[in-house]
Structure formats: structure tokens, C-alpha cells
């Protein structure tokens, strides 16, 4: 991110003092009295305004002689799993059907409260709720492939069929036998240099990629659920590994076209617009009017803008490449600062 794309100093001071999470990744703050640089959201005591200096990247802060804060860990991607959690998650992924207890966490030298807070902050649920959701997702997969409900319940750690059915209905919204024909969208969170994203895959295709802090994400999930008649289950998928590799190459400026297969349910007009967005070459932009003309609907610029906003697969369907008729950046669900950063990455800035 270049210096020219940083907000003005007054705006950054306000964001830093208020710990505004929407600026996480936009800038980093160096504290002159300590020689430490932090995220805007750092929980440490805030210094005086005349004792801070702002940087557009961690590299710039390091080159200026500042060292990373040990509390907010600015060198780690926003939302990434901290080191103290990684071994637990490796064990969890190896045994997703296991019922983990607070005692299991303490045996690994972990505070159950600390684990709970991290999962609440990054997944919107406790660690135990996350584990329960994973087990229920596994059970649904087994039922869809012909396993009996009782067998699926006991295989995934439930001691009673009634307890399994109650938990399943609370999480999935219906009884196990009623969802045997439902599509399962596997969802997880991935980290990027611009913050965590929520991704979803179904039938070996990506159907969701949204920045986790986007305000519309809940509406997008509801719309996707109606379009696909699906249920969302946290978990892992081979497609996510491929997507992670391609995103890493993209953010390093080594990839201009993605090969991950996409599933984009929507109206005929929406799909037409989304297809045209993918035809915009990396590093270039189009206006809403130009997109409308290119799809043969020259008077539909506003409809194009709505379809652009309804896009559920950020970056890969590059709605960030659409600008106003005057060339200025216009609204972006992930925030204008991200739109600017994405364009800068593609333009080699």
C-alpha cells in the first residue's frame, strides 16, 4: 500500500484512539516513546497524539526502526490463528468427530476462557459450539450418503439420539431426515493481507468469498441459502487449499487470473454482469455505464451497480474494478480502502 492511499493524519489518529477495527490493515502506528508499532486495534494504553507516527505497511515501520508489538502482533495476518492455538487446531482437524472438553484444553496448557474469547471474536461462536457444528456437519454428510441417523449420531460423539436430534434441529433448522436432499455448503475463514474472508464451497466449486466484516454478509448468506436450498456447515475442503494458494500468489502480484471453479446462482442479468466483470483485465477499470454497454444494456447502469453490489465472490469476480463515470472510486462492500488496495496490487503499486 503506497503512502498516497493512506487516510489523512487526523482520521488515523481518531481511528487509532478509538481502536476502530475497520482500519485494521489500512495503516500501522509507530509509538515514538517505546519504539513499537501496532495495529489500530491494539488494546495497549494509547500514547499522546504527538508521540505517534503512521506507516502504510509493516515493512515501512520496520525500516523506520520500530519493532512489532507483542500484544496485537501486527506482523501476523489479521484473523490468523495465533501460535498458541495452532497445535490444538491441528489435533481438532485430525479428530473433528471428537467431543472436546475444557479438561482437554487444560491438559494442553490452554485456558478454556482464552480459547472461547478467540473463537467468539473470529468465528462468532465458542470453541465448543464450533466443534458441535463440525460434528453435526459430518453427521449430515453421513446421513446423505446412506448412513442411518442413529449410527451418524453415535459416530459423531452423541450419547443419545434425542440429544443429537435436538442439537441438529437447533443448528440446521430442521430434522436430519428432512435435509437429506439439501446441499451442504462448507464454510471457513481464511486470512488475507486485507483481513479475514469467509469462504464457502459446494460441489467442488466456490460459491462465497466475502470479507468477514462486510455488513451485508448475513443478507448474502440468506440469499445464497434460498438460491441453493442449502445448509452451511463449518469445515475444510480441498478447494480451500487451492484457493489459499491462488490468493497468496495474487496478493504477491504473481497471479492475474484465478482457476478456482465458481458457482454463481442469481438472476440471468446478475450472471451476465458477473461474467462481464471477470472479463475486465487485471489492473484496469470500467465504469458502470461501460459495463452496461458491453452487455448490450446501455441504459442499465444502475442495474449493473446493483448486480455489482450483490456479487458474493469478492476478488475472483472483480467488482472492485468498477468505478464511477468520472474514474473515482465508488462504494465497495469490503470498504473503499480495500478497493484501493486491490487496484494498487493489480497495478503493481
N, C-alpha and C positions, 0 to 999 in steps of 0.2 A: 504494500500500500504506500503510495507516494505521499509526501508531506502535503501536497496541494489538496489531497482529498480528505484531510483531517478537518474536523469542525473547528470553529474559532475558539480561542483560549477560554473565554467566558463560559461558553457552552460546555467545554470539557471540565472546567472547574466545578460547575454545577452538577454535572453527571458524576464526577468523582466523589464529591462531598455527599451526594445523596445515594451513592452506590447503585446507580442506575444500570441494571443488567442489560438493557438494550444497547449499551455502548461497549459491551464486552467484545473485544476484538477490533474495535474501531481505533482505540488508542491505548497506550500504556503510560503510566505515571511514574516518573522518577522522583524520589524524595531526596532532596539535596542534603539534608541533615543526617541521613542514615546510609546513603549510597545504595538504596534498594529500589527496584522498580516493581510495580504492582499492576494488577488488573483494576479497572474502575470499581469492581465489586468487592475489593479486598476488605475483610472485616476488621483489619487493624485500625488503631486510632488514626484519625485523619490529621495531617500536618497543616500548618498555615499555608495560605494560598501562595505567598511569596517564596515558599520552600519547595515548590513542585515544578517539574519540567515534564513536557509531554513528548511522546515518541510515537511514530506511526507503526513501529514493529518492534519485536523483541530484539532483533538484530541491531537496530539503531540504538536501543537502550544499552545493550551490551557494549557496543563500540564506544559509547559515551562514558563507559566506566562503571555503570550500575550493575548490581548483581540481583538475580531473581529472588523475590520474596518467598519464604518457606511456607507462608500461610496460604496465599492464594495461588501459588505455583503458576506463574504466567507463561512458563516455557511449555507447559502441557496443553494440548488442545482442549478447548472449552468442552466440559462434559465428559472427558475421557475418564476411564476407571483409574483411580489412584493406585499407587503401588501396593498399599496395604490391602486392597480389595482383590487384586488380580488372582492370587492363588485360590481364594475362595471361589471366584467365578470359574476358574478352570475346573475345580472339583465339581462345582454345580453343573457345568455344561457336560461333564462326564457322567453325571448321575441326575438328570433332570427329573426322574420319577421319584427321587428320594424326598422324604419329608424332613426338612432341615429344622432344627430347634435352636433356641438360644444357647443351650448347652453345647451344641455342635460349634457354634460361633466362639464361645468362650474357650473351648478346647483348642481352637486355632489362634488364641490370643487376641480375639476381636471383641470389641464392645458391641453387644446387640443394639444399643441405642445409637451408636455411631453408624452402624450399617443401616439401621432404619432411616436415620436422617438422610443419608446419601441417596437411598432408593426413593424416598419421598421427594427429594429435590430433583432427581434426574429421571424418575420413571412415574412419578405421581402415585406411587403405592409403596407399601412397606416391602421389605425383602420377603417376608413370609407370604404376602399377597402375590408377589411376583412369582414365587415358587409354586403357589397354588394355581395360578393362571397357566403356568407352563405345564403342570401336570394335567390340568383339565384339557388343554390343547392336545397333549399326547393321547389322552383318553378318547377325545373326539376322533382323532386320526385313526385310532384302532377300531372304533365303532364303525367308521365309514368304510373300513376295509374288511368288515365282516365279523369282527370280534363281538362277543356278547357284552352287554352293559356291565354285568356283574364282573366278568373277567377283566374288562378295561378298568373298572373301579379299583379292584384289588391290585392290579399291576401297577397302578399309579399311586399307591400308598394310602388308599382309603380303607378304613377298617369296616365300614358298613355301607351297604347300598343306599340306604336312606340319606346318610351324610353326604355321599357322593352326588346323589340326585339334587339335594338341596343346594350344594355348592355350585353344581353345574348350572342349575336354573338361575341362581343369583348372578353368576358371571356371564353366561351365554344368553340369558333371557328366555330360554325355553328348555324343555326336557331333552335329554340326549337323543331319544328316538325320533324327535321332531326335527332334528338338524342333520340327519344322515345324508341329505341331499344338498346341504348348504356348502358353499365354497369356503375354504379356510384361507384367510389372508394372514400370513406370518409377518409379524411386525417386530422391529427392533430399533434401537437408536445407534447411529454411527456418528463419530466425531469428524469434523472438518475444520480447516483453519478459520472458517467463518461461523463456527458454533455447531452444536449437535443438530442432526437431522433425524426425523422419524421416517423410516422406510418400510414398505410393505411389498410382499411378493405373493403371487398366486399363479399356479400352473406354470412355474418356471419363468414368469415374466414380472417385471417391476410395475406396480400399479400406484405406488405412492412414494413421494420423496418431498417432504416439507420441512422447513426449518422449525425446530421444536418450539420456538417462541412465537410462531406466527399466530395471530389472534384468530384466524379463520380455521385453524386446523380441526377443531371439533366439528364445524359445519362440513368440512371436506370429508371427514370420516363418515358422517351421517349420509352424505350424498353418495359416497363410494359404496357404502353398505346397501343402499337402495338399488344402485345400479347393478351390483354384482350378486345381490342376495347372499351376503357373506357374513361370516363372523371373524373377528380379529383376535388373534392369539399370539402372545409374545413367544419368540423362539428364534431359531437360527435356520439359515437356508444357504445352500451352495451359491445361490445367486448373489448373496450379500458379500461373499468373499470377492467375487468378480467385480462387483460394483465398487467395493472399497479400493481395489487395485486401480480401477479406472479413474475414480475420483482423485486418488493420490497423484496419478500422472497428470490429470487435468490441472490441479492446483499448482503443480510444479511447472506448468507450461509445456508439458510434453505430449498432451493429447488434445485434439480439436474435435474429434467425433467419437461418440460412445457407441459400443456394440451391444450393450445390455438390452435384451428384448423388453418391449414395453407393452402394457395393456392399458388402453385409454378409453374406458367406457364414457360415453357422452352423446350429445346430440350430433346429428350429421354436420351441422355448422361448426360446432366446437371442434370436432375431429379434423375438419377441414382447416381451421385456423391453427390447431396444434401441429398439424402436418407441415403447414407453411412456416411455422416458427422453426421447425427443425431444418428447414431449407436455408435459413439465414446463415451465411458463413461466419465462423468464429471470428471475433474481433471486429465485426461490423454491426450496424444497427439498421432498423427500419422504423418508420412511423406507423401508427395505427392505420392511417389513410393508405399508405403504401401496401400494407398487408391486405387491406380490403380490396384494393385494385388488383393485386396479384391473384386473389382467389376469385376474381370476377364479380365482386360485390362492391363497387366503388363508393356507394353511399352508406356502407355498413361499418364505418369506422368505430362508432360507439359500440356496436355489437361485437366487433373484434376486440375492443378493450375489455368487455365483459368476459368474453371467452378467454382472453389472456389472464384475467384475474381468477378464473375458475380452473386454471391449469393446476393439476395435483402433483406434477412431477417436475419440480424445480431443477434448474441447471441442465438436465438432459433434454427437456423441452424448454429451450432457452427464451422464456418470456422476458428475461432481463435484457434481451437485445432489442426490445421495442421501446421507443422513446416518443416524446411529443413531436408535433409537426415542426416545432422550432428547434428540434435537436436536443432540448433539455430533458433531463431525467424526470420521469413521472412515477406515479405510485408503484410500489412493489411490495408484495405481501411479506417478504423477508426483511423489509426495511431498505430505504434508499442507499444507505451506506453499503449494504451488501451488493446491491445492484451496481454501484460504482466500482466496488472491489472486483466483482466478476468481470466487468468490462475491462478493467485495468489488467487483470490477469490475462485475458484473451488478447489484449493489445500489447502485451509484453512490457507493461509499465512496472 
